[in-house]
């Protein structure tokens, strides 16, 4: 027996509003989250680079970028929690809908009627 949630008990495929969870809405959510994380890396790297310049230290751009990535990893997880949760919610809803369609197809192939 499977541990899947029955289709009638699965959460509705909406993103908190009227928009259904589709591949398109998932792509938009992932794009927003990715852009926010990349922007954070750029901002942190720029801060490291220009603060170094202001302090009279020549910080190579590659070093500033590496430290920007390392610092942005945990900061982005906290700062962009709502975007991350939106992506996770979209993935969960799309997967639940896909599982429901798969189960319905399997039932039809077995000859079960609803």
Secondary structure, DSSP 8 states (H G I E B T S, - for coil): ------TTTS--SBSSSS-B--HHHHHHHHHHHHHHHHHHHHHHHHHHHHHHHHTT----HHHHHHHHHHHHHHHHHHHTHHHHHHHHHHHHHHHHHHHHHHHHHHHHHHT---
